[in-house]
Amino acid sequence: MSTEMPQAVRNQVIRLQQMQRELQALVLRIQQFQLQLREIDNAIKELNKVSEGERVYKLSGPILVSVTAKEVLEELKSKRESLEIRLKTLEKQENLLRKHITDLEKKINKALGGQQST
């Protein structure tokens, strides 16, 4: 019995490795978005402690700009909504990619006669 893998199986293994790298990158992006959401939530929490008309400072490029708390709150809430939508999209992509990886692992294992892939 030959220990060499058929070309089709080798191609599947290569594709599996690519998909695993894609998943790692996707998980990293999801974590970054989650971090941004936590930062926005913390900022909103702090801004809720001041009156809407009170002036606060917002970083705009390399400078600080004086704006009302209400303006910043509206901006942050809008940004939060946008991030949540993008995060949900990424999470759907992650779930789909995980399913494809699982399916491909099963195909590879079946092609190799039930041997475990590493």
Short mmCIF file of the C-alpha atoms (twelve columns), coordinates in Angstrom:
data_MODEL
# 
_entry.id   MODEL 
# 
loop_
_atom_site.group_PDB 
_atom_site.id 
_atom_site.type_symbol 
_atom_site.label_atom_id 
_atom_site.label_alt_id 
_atom_site.label_comp_id 
_atom_site.label_asym_id 
_atom_site.label_seq_id 
_atom_site.Cartn_x 
_atom_site.Cartn_y 
_atom_site.Cartn_z 
_atom_site.pdbx_PDB_model_num 
ATOM 1   C CA . MET A 1   0.000   0.000  0.000  1 
ATOM 2   C CA . SER A 2   1.359   3.408  -0.961 1 
ATOM 3   C CA . THR A 3   1.726   6.039  1.756  1 
ATOM 4   C CA . GLU A 4   1.532   8.883  -0.751 1 
ATOM 5   C CA . MET A 5   -1.656  10.928 -0.804 1 
ATOM 6   C CA . PRO A 6   -3.572  11.256 -4.050 1 
ATOM 7   C CA . GLN A 7   -3.250  14.677 -5.713 1 
ATOM 8   C CA . ALA A 8   -6.920  15.477 -5.154 1 
ATOM 9   C CA . VAL A 9   -6.544  14.872 -1.413 1 
ATOM 10  C CA . ARG A 10  -3.365  16.962 -1.320 1 
ATOM 11  C CA . ASN A 11  -5.257  19.792 -2.985 1 
ATOM 12  C CA . GLN A 12  -8.020  19.452 -0.395 1 
ATOM 13  C CA . VAL A 13  -5.458  19.585 2.424  1 
ATOM 14  C CA . ILE A 14  -3.936  22.732 0.916  1 
ATOM 15  C CA . ARG A 15  -7.402  24.284 0.636  1 
ATOM 16  C CA . LEU A 16  -8.131  23.290 4.249  1 
ATOM 17  C CA . GLN A 17  -4.962  25.035 5.410  1 
ATOM 18  C CA . GLN A 18  -5.934  28.163 3.461  1 
ATOM 19  C CA . MET A 19  -9.394  28.133 5.010  1 
ATOM 20  C CA . GLN A 20  -7.899  27.741 8.491  1 
ATOM 21  C CA . ARG A 21  -5.679  30.786 7.879  1 
ATOM 22  C CA . GLU A 22  -8.718  32.726 6.643  1 
ATOM 23  C CA . LEU A 23  -10.560 31.720 9.807  1 
ATOM 24  C CA . GLN A 24  -7.705  32.934 12.005 1 
ATOM 25  C CA . ALA A 25  -7.703  36.311 10.233 1 
ATOM 26  C CA . LEU A 26  -11.483 36.537 10.507 1 
ATOM 27  C CA . VAL A 27  -11.436 35.729 14.229 1 
ATOM 28  C CA . LEU A 28  -8.815  38.445 14.724 1 
ATOM 29  C CA . ARG A 29  -11.003 41.003 12.912 1 
ATOM 30  C CA . ILE A 30  -13.996 39.970 15.036 1 
ATOM 31  C CA . GLN A 31  -11.951 40.461 18.202 1 
ATOM 32  C CA . GLN A 32  -10.861 43.908 16.994 1 
ATOM 33  C CA . PHE A 33  -14.474 44.907 16.328 1 
ATOM 34  C CA . GLN A 34  -15.533 43.611 19.747 1 
ATOM 35  C CA . LEU A 35  -12.781 45.694 21.348 1 
ATOM 36  C CA . GLN A 36  -13.940 48.793 19.471 1 
ATOM 37  C CA . LEU A 37  -17.502 48.154 20.645 1 
ATOM 38  C CA . ARG A 38  -16.357 47.889 24.274 1 
ATOM 39  C CA . GLU A 39  -14.426 51.155 23.921 1 
ATOM 40  C CA . ILE A 40  -17.479 52.880 22.448 1 
ATOM 41  C CA . ASP A 41  -19.702 51.483 25.213 1 
ATOM 42  C CA . ASN A 42  -17.283 52.801 27.839 1 
ATOM 43  C CA . ALA A 43  -17.228 56.227 26.193 1 
ATOM 44  C CA . ILE A 44  -21.042 56.311 26.010 1 
ATOM 45  C CA . LYS A 45  -21.231 55.326 29.676 1 
ATOM 46  C CA . GLU A 46  -18.930 58.207 30.627 1 
ATOM 47  C CA . LEU A 47  -20.773 60.703 28.419 1 
ATOM 48  C CA . ASN A 48  -24.079 59.744 30.024 1 
ATOM 49  C CA . LYS A 49  -22.680 61.121 33.292 1 
ATOM 50  C CA . VAL A 50  -22.539 64.680 31.917 1 
ATOM 51  C CA . SER A 51  -25.351 66.933 30.698 1 
ATOM 52  C CA . GLU A 52  -26.050 66.954 26.953 1 
ATOM 53  C CA . GLY A 53  -25.117 70.615 26.552 1 
ATOM 54  C CA . GLU A 54  -21.839 70.318 28.416 1 
ATOM 55  C CA . ARG A 55  -18.712 70.741 26.304 1 
ATOM 56  C CA . VAL A 56  -16.356 67.791 25.974 1 
ATOM 57  C CA . TYR A 57  -13.258 67.197 23.882 1 
ATOM 58  C CA . LYS A 58  -13.129 64.848 20.941 1 
ATOM 59  C CA . LEU A 59  -9.978  63.702 19.194 1 
ATOM 60  C CA . SER A 60  -10.109 64.606 15.520 1 
ATOM 61  C CA . GLY A 61  -6.904  63.580 13.807 1 
ATOM 62  C CA . PRO A 62  -4.005  65.097 15.719 1 
ATOM 63  C CA . ILE A 63  -6.120  67.751 17.513 1 
ATOM 64  C CA . LEU A 64  -8.739  67.930 20.253 1 
ATOM 65  C CA . VAL A 65  -11.989 69.660 19.322 1 
ATOM 66  C CA . SER A 66  -14.542 71.057 21.777 1 
ATOM 67  C CA . VAL A 67  -18.062 69.743 21.051 1 
ATOM 68  C CA . THR A 68  -21.226 69.139 23.046 1 
ATOM 69  C CA . ALA A 69  -21.687 65.818 24.795 1 
ATOM 70  C CA . LYS A 70  -24.897 65.339 22.797 1 
ATOM 71  C CA . GLU A 71  -23.019 65.575 19.477 1 
ATOM 72  C CA . VAL A 72  -20.447 63.026 20.566 1 
ATOM 73  C CA . LEU A 73  -23.126 60.692 21.957 1 
ATOM 74  C CA . GLU A 74  -25.019 60.740 18.657 1 
ATOM 75  C CA . GLU A 75  -21.819 60.088 16.731 1 
ATOM 76  C CA . LEU A 76  -20.803 57.224 19.018 1 
ATOM 77  C CA . LYS A 77  -24.238 55.616 18.896 1 
ATOM 78  C CA . SER A 78  -24.192 55.759 15.104 1 
ATOM 79  C CA . LYS A 79  -20.707 54.278 14.991 1 
ATOM 80  C CA . ARG A 80  -21.791 51.562 17.437 1 
ATOM 81  C CA . GLU A 81  -24.743 50.608 15.202 1 
ATOM 82  C CA . SER A 82  -22.476 50.383 12.181 1 
ATOM 83  C CA . LEU A 83  -19.939 48.250 14.050 1 
ATOM 84  C CA . GLU A 84  -22.646 45.901 15.324 1 
ATOM 85  C CA . ILE A 85  -23.899 45.314 11.783 1 
ATOM 86  C CA . ARG A 86  -20.385 44.670 10.499 1 
ATOM 87  C CA . LEU A 87  -19.678 42.382 13.465 1 
ATOM 88  C CA . LYS A 88  -22.812 40.317 12.804 1 
ATOM 89  C CA . THR A 89  -21.761 39.945 9.173  1 
ATOM 90  C CA . LEU A 90  -18.288 38.781 10.200 1 
ATOM 91  C CA . GLU A 91  -19.739 36.334 12.720 1 
ATOM 92  C CA . LYS A 92  -21.957 34.845 9.991  1 
ATOM 93  C CA . GLN A 93  -18.889 34.504 7.766  1 
ATOM 94  C CA . GLU A 94  -17.038 32.826 10.632 1 
ATOM 95  C CA . ASN A 95  -19.828 30.295 11.182 1 
ATOM 96  C CA . LEU A 96  -20.026 29.526 7.476  1 
ATOM 97  C CA . LEU A 97  -16.258 29.134 7.195  1 
ATOM 98  C CA . ARG A 98  -16.179 26.825 10.235 1 
ATOM 99  C CA . LYS A 99  -18.859 24.673 8.588  1 
ATOM 100 C CA . HIS A 100 -16.888 24.509 5.335  1 
ATOM 101 C CA . ILE A 101 -13.748 23.557 7.264  1 
ATOM 102 C CA . THR A 102 -15.592 20.781 9.106  1 
ATOM 103 C CA . ASP A 103 -17.072 19.477 5.847  1 
ATOM 104 C CA . LEU A 104 -13.693 19.502 4.136  1 
ATOM 105 C CA . GLU A 105 -12.047 17.730 7.090  1 
ATOM 106 C CA . LYS A 106 -14.687 14.990 6.811  1 
ATOM 107 C CA . LYS A 107 -14.043 14.642 3.074  1 
ATOM 108 C CA . ILE A 108 -10.301 14.377 3.641  1 
ATOM 109 C CA . ASN A 109 -10.742 11.810 6.416  1 
ATOM 110 C CA . LYS A 110 -13.080 9.771  4.240  1 
ATOM 111 C CA . ALA A 111 -10.659 9.915  1.311  1 
ATOM 112 C CA . LEU A 112 -7.840  8.731  3.544  1 
ATOM 113 C CA . GLY A 113 -9.882  5.788  4.761  1 
ATOM 114 C CA . GLY A 114 -10.933 7.261  8.077  1 
ATOM 115 C CA . GLN A 115 -7.442  8.255  9.200  1 
ATOM 116 C CA . GLN A 116 -7.322  11.361 11.378 1 
ATOM 117 C CA . SER A 117 -5.888  14.444 9.681  1 
ATOM 118 C CA . THR A 118 -3.409  16.552 11.653 1 
# 
